[in-house]
Amino acid sequence: MLADLLKATHHAGQNRMKSVIASLDKSEIQDDPFPHIVKRNALDPGLFKDLLAEFPKLQHFPGSTDGSNVRLTLPIGDAQNSRYVTPLWRDFLSAHADTEHFFALIELFGEHVKSMYPKAEKFLSNADKLNVAVKGLDGGAGAHVLLSSSIDANTPVTGAATSVRGPHVDNPTKLLVALLYLRDEDESEGGDLLLFRLKQGRALRESVLPGCHFRDDSVEYVKTVRYEPNTLFVWLNSPQSIHGVSPRIPTAQPRQFCNFYCSVPNPLF
């Protein structure tokens, strides 16, 4: 059904930029330790090269760039109105915050969404009737789904090696999330995504700290998704979707990536 929706809602301009999610297949989903896809060489090499070349300078992100290994985010609402963001980047962000992108995510992870969140059946059976808004561009009032896309970076590491964030799960309102790594000329170590699971016998409620972080002794490492150029990581957010970032050694290079997600008004867990 959703495949038909995709065709019906496809814009008339056939050269319109498409979401990277459209190139993925359900067979690529890995279930351990939580449903996710790792896709290397996710974008066309030419597009990836152009996005790198036009990646905004850190001083053009909102917030201070003075700190070491600090997260900076340039959300789509700010990006579309910034003279420092190129038309290519504006189109790219828009392609990852529209209804076609959302339908592709649901088509991809629909069975996992249904299994994890049975009450989210409306995302599968009535996706075409949902009020879908874009965070920072639309009002969002009354929206069933809020889409977000952003250009992101971590500032250079000027002191000791640090992790930007330890084991955690994302905000409980987020349903599906994606990261696209835009590593450039960077020979530093660290900044990889680490996937964890809750240790056997550990209670979830007793393991969670404020901010959806987990006690280090409550989780066990499962695998690493390397911070490599043009690598995409997409996952279903849930209490089991525990991940963190490995420490980055001192470097003058920023850690560059994009973040896309869809969220719902009320917490899922």
Secondary structure, DSSP 8 states (H G I E B T S, - for coil): -HHHHHHHH--S-TTS---GGGG--GGG-B-SSSSEEEEET-S-HHHHHHHHHT---GGGSSS---STT-EEEEEHHHHTT-TTS-HHHHHHHHHTSSHHHHHHHHHHHHHHHHHH-GGGGHHHHSGGGS-EEETTTS--TT-SEEEEEEEEEE--B-SS-B-S--SB---TTEEEEEEEE---S-------EEEEEE-TT--HHHHEEGGGEE-GGGEEEEEEE---TTEEEEEE-STT-EEEE--B-SBSS-EEEEEEEEE-SS---
